[in-house]
Amino acid sequence: MAAVDVDVPVETEPVICNQEDLESQAEGFKEQGNVFYSKKDYTEAFNYYTKAIDACPKNASYYGNRAATLMMLCRFREALEDSQQAVRLDDCFMKGHLREGKCHLSLGNAMAAGRCFRKVLELEPSNREAEQETKNAATLLEYEQMADFGFEKRDFRKVVYCMDRALGLASACHRFKILKAECLALLGRYPEAQSVASDILRMDSTNADALYVRGLCLYYEDCIDKAVQFFVQALRMAPDHEKARQACRNAKALKAKKEEGNKAFKNSNYEAAYHLYTEALRIDPNNIKTNAKLFCNRATAGAKLKKINQAIGDCTNAIKLDETYIKAYLRRAQCYMDTEQFEEAVRDYEKVYQTEKTTDHKHLLKAAQLELKKSKKKDYYKVLGVGKNATDDEIKKAYRKRALMHHPDRHSAAAPEVQKEEEKKFKEVGEAFTVLSDPKKKVRYDNGHDLDEDGGFGGGDFDANNIFRAFFGGHSGGFTFDTGSDAGPGNFFFQFG
């Protein structure tokens, strides 16, 4: 026999048309939702409260229950809609007003929350929860006002403080989180700021404020191209986002001006580079990292232009903005070396070497320490008035000039204190010539060795006159200097006795 197709009945929920039956079924769903809620299975509770609402959409308590479940799931915007629907259906539904107020508070709307809690107190004047929540709403409003004032005064630390406390009361307020993140970025705390913005973007990838903060962090970290991409994306989401528009404009202008300055420097047009870096520094005082580099770049240009003091000032400004900026320490240390401020140079090179223990940095530190050591001794080059690369002939000529200038016989008619000072200088000139005219002593002196410890000038038997006589041919007689009115300071003669 041929097989016969048989219709197998499918089990379905009974179709209920009677209103009373619908209400009964809705109550059943609500009771099941309550069971899951008590077990903290809020997802299942939500599902059953939804079934209750579908069966009986005019029951305020069902919306109130689902609102409570959504609040436990931190879905405050949806919870707000349900609690508002509940009080629309029943204006005397006290729990509905209370939950609406709590949702407003969690979302950062303190004024709306306050209105809801006052409504609860109208319905139930002794409601302690509403009394406490009213105080919380007032406190939240105070923190918000303090933060606005702090932001206006650029007291970003105060804003972060206020927002941390505000978020303790309004944990779901994106506006407070964004303000905190923006201030963290302005304080240079970029990882924290990015973390807050990223959390928001995970929940809402089109949030223009969060996109702006991400861009701001990149901009302040001198990743300008990537920053511009985020600013552009924020403007796509919110074309009227003025902060993103201004930041985008600043980023593009800063990049262009900095590159123009770098190009001028590479072309050895140091004056133009100096002015371009100056113009770039005026674009955005808040961009700490980029401005630190601009100050250092301007210092480099300034050093090329022999503006050494200005270069030192620029390096100092760069370091104030970024205490970890090694290049600025190195540039300033070199400027200190050029101006013979060796203690300052040693301090900067020590900072560099502590941070980056490279061979080059060690050599720079050693060289600065040597110059510092030498600077604490007599500078024989200065005594003779010659440079450190002076030739033997230049040293001899300098000695001849200075020895004759300070010889005691030339100042025999001067006051006793003048005679004493000139005698001291004459002796120093002799010491300087003795060291710098002797190749071995000169090398040891240049390397910072203590010549007194080598039997140099510490014994007291050094006689500058012996050096003088030996230099002028071994004559032992005295010299006569013409100090009359017809002779100028350099017009004197000497006679051998």
Summary of the structure (lengths in Angstrom):
residues: 497
radius of gyration: 42.4
end to end distance: 159.5
largest distance: 159.5
contacts: 1536
relative contact order: 0.03
helix: 71%
strand: 0%
